[in-house]
Amino acid sequence: MILITSAAYVNAEFQTEFGRLPPAFLPVGNRRLFEHQIEAARKHFPDAALAISLPDSYQLAEKDARYLARHGVQTIRSDERLDLASAIAAALAQLPPGGMPLRILHGDTLVTDLPQEADVIGIVRTTEDYAWEVEQADHAAESVWCGYFCFSDPGLFAALLKESGQGFTAAVRGYSAQRPLERVEVAGWFDFGHVNTYFHSRARLTTERAFNSLMISDGCVRKTGTPQRKILAEAQWFRSLPPPLRVFTPQLIDCDSEQASYTLEYLPIPPLNEVFVHGRNPIFYWDNIFLRCAEFMQRCHAQALDAEARDKAVRDFNALAGAKTWERLEAFKAHAQGIDLANPNEINGIALPPLGAIVEHCLRLLEATRPLPGLIHGDFCLSNILFDSRSGRIKVIDPRGLDSEHRLTSDGDLRYDIAKLAHSVVGLYDHIVAGAFELEIGLTPALNRFTLDIHTDQRTLDIQDVFLDLELLPGVTPRQLMPMVVLLFISMLPLHADRPQRQAAFLANALRLYSNLDL
């Protein structure tokens, strides 16, 4: 039996960033921390039963309940006011007997290389100065408990939790006095229990899993990758940014054209897509975020373009909306999974025309919207926006810096940026990427039928309502650009041929969004 202990809520600092969450529910790389923990547990102990403890008052989201059920994880409830020892004792009392040995992993901890031995305390060497339980220390570092334990006699440990009256640490040491616990130094330890260690661990995990495209060290993040022109375009966007807009970005430290890389100041701030998908922040938090986004867009729109640049910006938007979508739709035919694009469609019981007719209609609707030439980000989605709660300002990363013909530029039409933001907020792109959906497909010779359920809650729907009618620029709301959001989902279909279920979900989502347009 493996028990992930997460029966309390994160502290006030974390709640400012993510809302009121149990520690194992913190976002890490657009996934819950518990997803990483379960993955590690299944890798090392594929046949072990898994359980996770939660506060009594925590309302489990549908997407999380489905994930835990799909991976065979039992959820156990206890009073969040209990101390750690009492909470674990309460959890153990609800577990079926005979789960030997008992392995405990604290909910704010990830260990990717779990020790196999029984009767173990996992320890690590650290130079961080936090209130961890210290095994030994010297002038260079401390050896501390890492948050992983194994007990061959769960009954004895449960009795000690109830009897010691001195808390979890006393129960562990009392157990070790009767059944010696081996101190095993673990590899792959990531601590998410404190705000500082949370961001340090995120940075380490990002660096280890980014296949050398991102390197975070010494307070900087260095980005490389292919195609090289894309990286150089991003660097040029930062380098040419007008002074009034530099407060909205991390500081550019260096740019290496020969190596096709650039270096930015590393900001220990989560991207907003993780906050949106996995957080529990209130509606007024998001209203403030959207106002900060509007402030950024208004400064971008204030950057004067000459007549030629304005005309080019509008032509480029039209090319991205029209020519690019048609090109991508044609490319999708080779990976259409048996979907006949000439057939009419049905989404959640609503009859719709073929995709080609939907594209044509959306393009006609966009002709009625007002061009918004100025400086654009080019990929203004939640995953590329950070919110610094301390300064109350957004910071943007990963700009496009290229036009539709792959020429370096920061000029464009802000209708595209508004649509990209709506693509995240209303289109729920990041929910789909996170796997928070259920999809059924029924294909006949005459009809493409889809049933799509994206796992959201009423809070998310209320946030969307606030966003849709907010004037991000004078007289311009996201609702007016929703036809472009439909086209964005269609245009990305061939890019996800390696993930057929996700690709089909994007198609179904384009249909869902089209069915919801104010026609």
N, C-alpha and C positions, 0 to 999 in steps of 0.2 A: 504494500500500500504506500502510495506517495500522496502526501497532504501538502497542498499549497496554502499557506496561512495568509488570508487576506480579509479578515473579519472586522477591520476598522477602516477609517477613512484617512486619506492623505492629509497632511497638515495645511495650514492656512496659505503658505507660500505656493504650494502646488494647486490649491483650490483657486487661487488668483489666475493661474494659467489654464487650468483644465476643468474647473468645477469640482463638485464633490464626488470623488471616485475612490473605490478601494485601491490599494497600491498595485495589485496585479492587473488592474484595468488601465494603467497609464499607457499612453500611446508611445510606441517605439517603432519608427519606420512604417507608419500607416498600418500598424498592427497593434493589438493589445499586447502588453508585456506577457500576459498568461499564454498567448499563442507561442511565443518564443520558449517559455518555460515548458509547456506541454510537448513541444517539438523535441527539446533536449531530453525530457523524461522518456518519451517514447523511443528515442534513439538508443538510450542506454538500458532501459528496462521495458521492452516492448510488451511484456505480458503482465506488468504490474497494474493493479487497479489505481485509478487517479481520483482525487477529490480536491475541491477547492472550497475554502470557508469564506463566507460573505456576511456583511452586516445584515441584521434583520430588516432594516429600513431601506436597503438598496433595491431599487427596482431594476431588475435585469432586462436589458434591451433584447428585442427579438433576435437580432443578429448574433448577440453573444450567447443567448440561450441555445440557439440552433448550433452554433459552433461547439459549445461544450457537450451538447447531446451527441453531435456527430462524432466527437472524439472520445465518447464514453466517459466523460468526467462528471462525477457526482457533485452536486452543489449542496453545501451544508450551511445552515444559517445559525448565527448566534448574536447575542446582544453586543452592539458595538461599544458599549460602556465597560465591558469586561477588560481586565488586563490581559496581557498575552498568554500567561499561564492558564488563566481561567477560560479564555476563549478556545485554546487548544484542547483543554480537558473537555469542554462542552462539545467540540467537534469530534473528538475521539469517541465520546459516548454515543454519537449518532452513526458511527461507522460500523459495518458488519464485523463480527469477531473473526479472528484467524488471519488478519492481514499482516503476516510477518514476512520480513521485518518491516518496521514502520520508518519511512523516510519522510523528513519534513524539509520543505523549502519555503523560506519566508517570501511573502508575496512581493516584496520590493527588491528581490534578488534574482539574477539570472546566472546560472552556472552551466556553461555549455559542455563541460567535461566532468560529469558527475562521477564521484568515486563509486566503485562497485562493492567495496567491503561493507560488512555489517559492523555495527557499533563504531561509529565514526563521527567526529566533529570536523567539518571542513574548515580549514584555516587558510589565510592569505597573508602575504607581506604587503604592507601599505605604508605610505608616507602621509596619507590623509589623516587629519586629526578630528575624528568624530567619536561619539560615545558608543563605540563598538566594545565588545568584550575582549579584553587583551589577554593573550596567552603568555607572551613574552615580548620584551622590547629592548632595543639597544639605541645607540646614538643615531643610527641610520634609518630605522623603521620599526614598525610594530608588527607582530603576528597576531591577527585578530580572527574571531569567529566570522565566517563568511555568510552565514545564514542557511547552511545545509547541514543536516544531521541524520544519522541512521541509528535506530534502536532495535536490537534483535528481540527485546522483550517489551512490547508495547504496553502490556498490562502493568509492569513495574513502573514504566515511565508515567503512565496515566495516574497511578497511585501517588507517585511523588509530586506530580503537578497539583494534586488536590491537597496533599498533606504538608508540603513544605511551607506554604504561607509566605514564601519569600520570593516568589516569582519564577519565571521561566529559567533564568540562569542558575538559580539554586537547585531547581529540579534536575537540570542537565548535569550539574556537578555532583549532585546526590546520586544520580544513576551511575555516573562514572566511578564513584567510590565503590559501588557494588559490582558493576560490570564495566571494567575499564574501557573507556572510549579512546580509540586511536585518533591522534591528531594527524590528518592527512592534508597536505598542501594541495589545493586545487588549481587547475588551469581554467582559463576562460571565465573569470569572475567579473560580473558587472553589477555594480550597486546602484539602485535607483531610489534609495530611501531618503536622500537629501537633495535639495535643489541643485547644489553644485555637483555632487557625484552623479546625479541624473544626467546632466548635460555632458559631463566628462565621459560617462558610459555610452551615451548616444554617439558622441564623437568617435570613440574607439570602435563601436560596432559599425558605424557608417564607414569608417576607413577600412575595416577588415572585410566588409562585404561589398565594397564599391568597385572591386577589380581594378584598382589603381586609377579610376577616373576622378576620385576625390581623395585628397590627403590632408588630414587635419592635424596640425601640430603647431606648437609655439604660438597659439592664439591666432593662427591663420588657416585658411582653407585654400588649397591649391587645386585647380580644376584642369584636367586634361581630357582628351577624348577624340573621337572621330565622328563625323568628318571634321578635319582640322579647321576648315573655313567657318564652321559653326562656332567653334571655340574662339577663333579670332574675332568673329562678329560680336560675340558677347563681350569680349574684352574691349573692343572699340566702342561699344555702347556705353560702358562704364567710363571709359577714358574721355569721351566727348560730351559727357553729361553737363548741361548748364548748371552753374552754381546754385540756383534756386531749387534744383531737384536733388542735389547731392545728399541732403539730409534724409532722403528716403532710401538710401542704399548703404550697405557696408562700405567701409573705406577700401578703395582699390590700392593694393600694396605694390604689385608688380605685374608686368606683362612680358611674356617671352614669346615673340613671334616665331622664332626658329623652332622652339619646342611645342608651339601651339598650346600654350598654357597661360593662365593668369592666376593671381593670388589675391584673395580678399581677406579683410578682417573677419575672423570667425565670431559670429554672434551666438551665444548660448540661448537661443530662442527657438521654440518649436514652430514648424511651418503650420499655417492655418488649416491646411487640409486635415492634418491629424487632430487638431482641436475640433474641427467641424464634425468629423466622422466619429471620434472617440470621446470627445469631451462632454461635459454636462453644463456648459456655460449658459447663463440666462439670456433671454432675448435682448435685454438692454446692452449686454456685452457685445453682441453681434451688431446691433444698431450702431454702436460706437465704432466698431471695426469698419462698417460700410461708409460711415461719414469720413473716416480717415482715408479710405480708398478714394472717396469723392474728392477729398483735398488734393491727393496726389494727381488724379486725373485732371482736375481743374488747372493745376500748375502745368501739366503736360499740354493741355489745350491752349494755355496762354503763350506757348512758345510760337512766335510768329513764323509762318512759312510764306515764301513768295508765291506768286500766282502759279508758276510752273510746278513748284513742289506741292502746292495744294492739289493741283490737277492730278499729279502723279500719285499722291496719296489716295485719292478717290479711285483712280484706275486700279491701283494695287488692291484695294479692298474688294472691288468688283471681281478682280481676277481670283482672289482667295475664296470669295463666296461662290463664284460661278465656275470658271475654268478648272480650278483645283478640285472642286467637288465632283464635277463630271469626270475628270481624269481618275480620281480615286474610286468613283463608282464603277467605272469601266475595269479598273484593276481588281476590284472586289469580286468580279464575276469568276475569276480563276479560283477563288477560295470561298465560294458562296454556300458551301455545305448543303448543296441540294436545293437551295432557295432560288426560285425562279423570280428574277427581278421584274419581269414583265407582269407578274401576277398581282392582283389586288392583295391587300393586307388586312389583317384584323389584329388589334391590340386590346387585350382585356375586354373583349366583346364589342369593341367599336370598329366599324367597317371603315377602311381607308383605301385610297387609290394606290396604284403601283409607285415604287420609289421615284421613278423618273418624273411622274406628275407632281409628287411632293416637292422635289427639288425645284421644278419650274414654278410652283406656287410660292415657295419660300423666297425665291429670287424676285418675283413680282412684288411681294410684300416688302422686301428690303428696298426696292426702288422708291418707296414712299417715305423712307427714313432720311433724316438730314445728315449730310456728310459732316464729319468732325475732324478736320485735319489738325495735326499737331505732332508733338513728339509722342511716340507710343512705346510701350514695353514689348508688346508683340506676343507675350505668353502670360498674360496677367490672370493667372489662375491661383487658387488658394495654396497649391503646393509651392508656389514661387513668391508667396507673401508671408512675411513674419510680422508679428505684432509685439512691439516692445512695450509691455505694460508699465514699465517704469517711466519711460519718456512719453507714453501715450501716442506713439507714432508707428506707422507701418514701415517696414524695410522690404525692398523688393530685390530678388535675385533671379538669375537665369533668364535674362532678356533674350529676345530673338535676334535683333540687330540685323536682320536680312529682309529684303522685300520678296515679292512673289517670284522674282527672277534671280534670287539668291545674290543680290547686290547688297553690299554693306550700307546700312542706313538706319537711323533712328526715327525717321519721319514716317508717318502713316496716318491712318484714319482710326480715331479712338472708338468708333463703333466696334472695331474688332476687339479691343481690350475689354469693353463692356460685355461683349458676348462671351469672351473667355472667362470672365468672372462669373457670369450667369451659368456657364457650362459647369462650373463647380457647385454653385449654390443651389440653383434650380435643377440643373441637369444631373446633379448627384454623381458626377464622374468618379470622384474619389470613393464613394460608397461602393460603386461597381468594382473598381480596382481592388478594394479591400475584400471583395467577395460577399458583400452584404446584400445579397439578392437571391431570389428563387426564380427560375425561368422554365417554362414549358413551351415546347415548339410542336406544332402540328402542321405538317405540310401535305397538301393535296395537289393534284394536277391543276387546280383552278384557284387555290388560295394559300397564302402564307399566314398561319395563325400563331400568335404569340400571347402568352400570359406571363406578365412580368410583375414581380412584387419586390420593390426595393425596400429594405428594412429601415424604416424611419420611425420617428415618434411625432407626437403632436407638437412638441417644442420645435423640431426641425421644420415642420409645416408652417408654424407661426413665424419662424425666422425667414422663410422664403417669402411669406406675405409681406413682411416689412421690406425686404429687399426689392421685390418686383416693382414697387411703385415709388421707390426712392429716386429723387433726381440726382444722379451722379454728376451730370452736367446740366446747366440750365435748360429746362424743357425736355430733358432726355432721361428716360427711365429704362431699366433692364427689360421691362415687359415689351418695349418697342423693338428690342433686338432679339427676341426669342426665335424668330425664323432663322437667324444666323446660328443660334445654338443647335437647332435641328440639323443644319448643314454641317456644323463642326462634327457632330457625332457620325454623320454619314461619311464625311471625308476621312475619318480615322479608321474606317472598317478594314481596309487592306493592311494597315499597320499592325493589326493584332491577329494575323492569320495563325500565329504560333499558339494562341490561346482561344480555341474555337468557342468555348462557352462564354468567355468575356466578349468576344467579337459579336456573337449572337445577341448578348445582352445589350451591347451598344446599339445594334440595329433596332431591337425592340424598344430601347429607350428613345431613340430618334422618333419612332412611331408614337410612343406615349406623349412625348413633348409636342409633336405636331397635333395630336388629337386634343391637346389642351390649349392650343393657340386661340386667342380672341379673334376669330375670323369674322 
